[in-house]
Amino acid sequence: MMLTFRDVLAVAIRPWLWATAVGAVFAFARRGWWRIPPFLPLPDPDVVAWRVTTAYGQSDMTLVEGDLVSYLQWRRRVR
């Protein structure tokens, strides 16, 4: 699952979600990401597939518009 420009823009215009988004990036990152090229906190594909399956019922879905912002708002509230 890939983020679209629209998803990134939806978060970019909400500065109060930036810290939450960064936290989510590291929460979804593979363990030991700093030792594996390209040395970026890329999400673990298995975790992403599981989360998408639990949200949408199948792992090959793309984000529904507004779901990323809704998720980040929820994550901010519960933390």
Beta strands, then each sheet from edge to edge (+ up, - down):
end
